[in-house]
Amino acid sequence: METHNVYLVFLMLGMLITGSINTLSKKAQNDCIAPGVANHSANGTTTEHPFNHPWFQTVIMFTGEMTCLFGLCFIRRRERERWRKERLVTLTEATAAENLLASQPRIFQLILSAPTICDLFGTSLGGIGLVYVNASVWQMLRGSIIIFTGILSKLFLKRQLRFAHWAGMILTMVGLILVGISSIFNDQNKSDVYKTVLGILLILVGQIVGASQMIIEEVFLKKQGFHPLHVVGMEGSFGFFIMCLVVLPAMYFIPGADINGSYENSIDALYQIFNDSNLLIFSLLYLISIAFYNFFGLAVTKSLTAVHRTLIDACRTVMVWAVGLFIYYAFNPAYGEPFHTTWGILQIDGFLFLIIGTCLYNELVDPSYLMWWCQPCQALTVNKSVASIQVGDDGERKPLLQEPQEE
């Protein structure tokens, strides 16, 4: 039991650290200014411009996820070696082969394309929103996923939500409103306010899609028995090919405000990455952190629940905000974020509401001392007894008095 607890702590810390690196490196990419492809509107010269390629960042994410297949192959190789030893010691060859095939389903699973589509749109929408808001605000707004995960888990997983869960979601919603208001009021320019509102809306929509992905992944992991590396690797593979063969070419030819008139010029993104060493480092950090973050996140989902994963994901907000402030004041203001003395307190209040709501939802706070929160123990016992009499194993109501069955 102690070893299992240490393993869970390792998974949660790994998810927290790699998730923070993920957010900070992704925002740092957006803050970089680098030369790209020849600009037709500037007589074919290369001009420096911001790295604004959220859809290409999704490709980087899927590439990081795809590398998890190498880890899956390594684990399966160790399982085959153990199978050979078991075959020689305890099992017959036929029984051992059946056990091995059951524990190692084929790698290509078309059903895993469903969470891939959710991952594609959820990440891309969130990436576009990150362009218009600070990293800490983006991370705080991602806390809204606990609301959407709770509602979807009740609808599709038939999970019972008690009063503490609903109270936690309401407090989380209050926190989101405060964070959103503080972010909007920090922008004095009217055009910047519109962009901030657009970014907030895109992030919230992305979290709805992300919550759907978590529910689907929880069903696959707990009912289908897929290894976390299997799910992450196949999501990355499906997503990489969908992005490269369909999405990015479409974004290139759709008219837009990006360089040379594209909605998003991915060729320009490649030129910018290889022309700027800082941007290259941030991209590699993002790729590596994505690979480990998704593994840790799915392992937590398999060992605990999707709600515990959202709890850890919300806790990394503290680290993202603290590191962002530290970078801004101690190193380079171009890659960090300042503390706004006017509306920063409102953002802190919103964050506290998010933390309290998350703790209530996950029952980390014991509210039993409040008389109105829980029913008396005696009433609960009576209600459970009545329920056990009136409801049978098949879910149908039973008569209160029944004839005794013969042995």
Salt bridges, closest charged atoms under 4 A:
GLU81 OE2 - ARG77 NH1 3.65
GLU93 OE2 - ARG87 NH1 3.86
GLU217 OE1 - ARG309 NH1 2.99
GLU218 OE2 - ARG159 NH2 2.65
ASP258 OD2 - HIS53 ND1 3.68
ASP268 OD2 - HIS49 NE2 2.88
ASP268 OD2 - HIS53 NE2 3.15
ASP313 OD2 - ARG142 NH2 2.99
ASP313 OD1 - ARG316 NE 2.86
GLU363 OE2 - ARG162 NH2 1.98
GLU363 OE2 - HIS165 NE2 3.51
ASP394 OD2 - LYS398 NZ 3.57
